[in-house]
Amino acid sequence: MASGRTVEVDGRELKLTNLGKVLYPKAGFTKGEVVDYYAKVAAAIVPHLKGRPLTLRRFPEGVDDTEAAFFEKRCPKHRPDWVKTARVSAETGEIDFCVCEDRPTLVWMAQLAAIELHPSLSLAERLDRPTVLVFDLDPGPPADVIDCCRIAVRLRELFGHFGVECLPKTSGSKGLQVYVPLNTETSYDETKPLARAIAQLLEKQTPKEVVSKMKKVDRKGKVFVDWSQNHARKTTIAVYSLRARERPTVSTPVSWEEVEGALDREDRDCLVFEAGDVLERIEEHGDLFAPVLELKQELPEL
């Protein structure tokens, strides 16, 4: 890509600038490559963003400059008039969040150096109703992603006992996330207590491996099963979103066979996927996370 140009994306005109700027210094991955990745992954990621209030995590000076980075909830006023928004009541008043409905909007966000995309667990039209239940498995060193795999498999077995399916994805950072598709009438008043109860159960069963408490001092050598994401005001890293790490890693859907294979071999590296890897996986497997949008399930009663 050239350093700056005006392009047409699906009938929308966009001005792209500073495309040669390196946003991932250790990998030499440029802003142009970030834009290119999001343009190519759009068909897979947009369905998971569509209709949801979206928080952007922007890195205008690259991933190493965390002081210049910021979370942006309020959709920029200079947005194109075709970028849709959703008005959400917050503690500080009403906020118009960006909503990513199409590939041009996604490319426009990438042009803003919005490396990470964090959507709500709810659609804007029903902010009180989560469409999924989520567990964020965060390892406290020396625990790692293999320990997260072990807990993820336990979650699958637990929900499987109730005939409920769940799907894993990498966080794109250190751990794993397990999503339980719902797409039925429910509320955070139901999902959050259930998630907390399950995290506490796992902790009670294996206190040396799992912690459900928020304090970081308690997490050393354990997997923190973060149930708190199941809240109307919280967002979770989107599937297929880039992460602001040393390299352009991606929050990637994986199969349970891959999780079990990594666990059997204790192979941490096989669950690390960069932008190019993800595009190849989509070409080969399609969207492994599609059931999160389609599968209708009731919350189990513990």
N, C-alpha and C positions, 0 to 999 in steps of 0.2 A: 504494500500500500504506500502511496505517496505521503508526504508529511502533512498535507492538508488538501481537502477537495470537497466539492459538493457532489453528493451521490443521490440516486433515487433508489429507495427501498420499498418494494411493493406499492409503487405509486406515490410514495411520500418523499419529499425532498428534504435532505439532511445535510448539514455542513459538518464535516469531520475535520478536527484540527489536532495538531501535535501527535500525529500517529506514530512518529518515530521515537517518541519519548519512552524511555525504559521504565516500566512500572514494577517489574520484578528484577532488581539489579543482579542478584546471584544467578538467575536463569537467563538474563538478557531478553526477557519477554516484554514486548513493547505494548503500548496502548493500541496500536494498530492490530496486534495479534489478539488482544482482549476483545476488541470490536469484532474481529473476524470470527473468533470463537463463538461469541453470542449470536452473531448472524447465522452461523451454521447450526447451532444447537437449538435455534428458536422453535422448530417444529416439536421438539421434545419438551422444552422447558415452559413454553407459553401456556399450555393447558394447565400446568400446575400453579401458574401465577394468575391466570385469568379470573377477574372478578374479585380479587383479594387486595385489601389495603397492603401496600408494600413499603417497607423501610429500606432505604438505600444506604449502604456503607461505602462512602466515597474515599478514594485515595489519590487526590490530585497530584501529589508529589511521589507516589509510589508506595509500595507496601512497607518499606523500611522506615518511612517517615510517619510514625504513628501520631505525632503531635499535629500534623497537618490533616490527618484523617478525621472523618466525622460521620456520625449516623445522621441521616436526613429523613425525618418523617414527613415534614411539610413539603409537598411537591413544589419544585421551583416555580416562581412566578413567570420566568422566562421560557417556560415549556411551550412547545408547539400547541396550537389550539386543538389538535386532534389527539393529544395525550389525555386520556380519561383520568378522572379523580374520584375518590370516595370520601365523603365528609364523615369524620369520626369524632365523637365526643371524648375528650381527654381531660385529665386533671387540670390542664392549663387552658382549656377552652376547646373549641372545635378546630379540627385539623383536616385539611384536604390532603389525603394521601394520594400518591401516584397509584394507578392501576395499570398493569401491563397486559394489554389486550391483544397485542400483535407484534410482529417482528420489527416494524419501524420503531415502536416504542422501546423495545428491548435494545435496539442499536443506539437510540438516542440516550438511553441510560448508560450504555457502555461508553459513549462519547463523553459523558460526565465523569468518567473514571469511577463509576459505581461498580466496583469489582464484586462486592458481595450483595446478594439480594435476599431480603428477609421478609417473607410474606406472613400474613396472619393465618392461623389455623381455621379461620372462618371466611366465608364469602361476605362481601360488603353488604349484601342485601339481607343477611341474617347474622349480624355480628355476635349475637348471643348463642349461636349454634355452631360448635366446632364440627368440622367434617371428618376429623381424625383424632385419635388419642396418640400421644407421642411420648417416647422415653428417650432422653439424651444420655448416652452412656459415656461418661467422661473419666478417663483413667488418671489416678494420682500417682505419679512416678514413685517407685519403679514399675508400677503396673502399666500396661500398655494396651494396644488394640487387641491383642490376643486374649487378654483378660476380659475385654469388652465382648469378644466373640462368645466366650463362655457364658456370660450373663445374657447375651442376646438369645442364645439357644435355649436357655432356661425360660426366658419370656415367651418364646415360641411354644415351648412345651406347656407352659401354664395356660396360655390362651387356647392352645389346641385342645386342652382338656374340656373347654367350653364350646368347642367347635368354631372358634374364632381365628381367622387368619391374620398374620401380621407380616410386614415386609421390612427388610433391613436396607440401610444405606450407610455409606461412610459419611462422616461429618466433613470430610475434606481436610480435617485438622488431625486430632489425636485419636478420636474415638469412633463410635458407631451410634446410629440412631435407629430405633425401631418404631415403625408407624403401624397403628391399628386402624384400617379404614372403617369408617362408620357410615357416613352419607345417609343418616337417618335422624329422626327427631331426637335431639338430646341437648344438653347444655353444659357449660363449664362447671356448674354446680354439681354435675354428675361425674364428668370426666376427671376433674382435678382430684377429688377425694379418692376415686378409684385408683388413679395413678399413684397417689401417695401411699395408699394401703398396699399396693403391690410392691412398691419400692421398699416399704417397711417390712413386708413379708420376706422379701429376698434378703434383706439385711439380717432379719431374725434367724433365718435358716443358715446363713453363712456370714457371720459378722466379721470374719477375717478377710472376706473378699469384697463385700458390698457395704456401702454407706448411703444412707438416704438423707442425711442432714446436710444443710447448706454450707456449714463452716468448712473452709478449705483446710484448716488444721487437722480435721478428722479424715482427710482423704488419702493420706500417704499410703501407697501400696495397695489401694483399694479402688474399686470402680464406683464412682458416684452415679447413682441412678437418679437423674434429674427429672422429677415429676412436675416441677413448677412451671414448665413451659406451657402446660395446659391451663392457660389463663387468657382472658379476652384481650388484655393489653400487651401480651407478649407476642413475639414473632420468632420464627425458627428458620435457620438457613435453608434456602430452597434447594430441592434436588436439582442437580446440574449447575448450581451456582459455583463460580470460582471462589477460592478462599485466599485471603491475604496472608499467605505463608511465604517461605523462602522461594518455593517453586509454585507454578500455577496449578495447584491441586484443585480437585473438584469434588463436591459432595455427590457421590456416585451411588446409584442403586446397584445392589449386588444380589446374587441368588443365595439361598440358604446353603446350596452345595458349595459355593465359594467361601462362605463363612465357616462351614464345617471343615473344608479343605485347609483353610488357613490355620484353624485350630489344631487339626491333626498334625500338620507339618510345622506348627509354630512359625509360620512364614508371615512376618509383618508386612513385608514389602509388597506381597501380592494383593494387598488391599489399599494400595496407594495408586491413585489414577490422576494423571495430568490431563490438560485440555485435549490434546491430540488422542490420548488413549480413549477418552470418553466418546469422542466422535466416532472412533472405530468400533467401540462397543455398541453404540446405537445403530450403526450400519449393520452390525452382525446380529444383534439381539432385539432391536427395537427398544421401546421404552419399558424397562423392567418394572417401573413404578406405576404403570397405567392402572393396575387394580386399585391404587389409592384413590383414584378419581371415580371408579366405577363400582367397586364392591360395596354392597349394602349389608351392614352387620349391626346387631344390637349389642349394647354393652352387657358383658356378663355380670351376673350377681355372685359376688364372692360369698 
